[in-house]
């Protein structure tokens, strides 16, 4: 990966979204997920249909895409269909797709990031104890601001 992208990803991981380069597109996965988007008394649920549509729109911008994954969980119904749709969209896209998955992210949202990311950065102890699907070209752990990313 290019040094500029490495620095940008490290800044994002340590400082948050204010470090997002203006030349990148952002796709946030930070709400509970389900087959269809819904609004409840306690908040909004992000639908897989809406996530796929936002991913398609981000790809059409022709810039690197960052998946910011902090979803607290949700429904697995529709997850694999959404992952397949996102992989099909990704196949025709040449710019990189990056993902930062935080320790509080659910398995479902992480699965979507695993399906399409060229580079997946993991934050937190929870991710060190798990295995991944093997579909990634690189998985890195980010333990803290002073730690160097390392290939898992």
Secondary structure by P-SEA (a helix, b strand, c coil): ccaaaaaaaaaaaccccccccccbbbbbccccccccccccccbbbbbaaaaaaaaaaaaaaccbbbbbccccbbbccaaaaaaaaaaaaaccccbbbbbbbcccccaaaaaaaaacccbbbbbccccccccccccccbbbbbcccccccccc
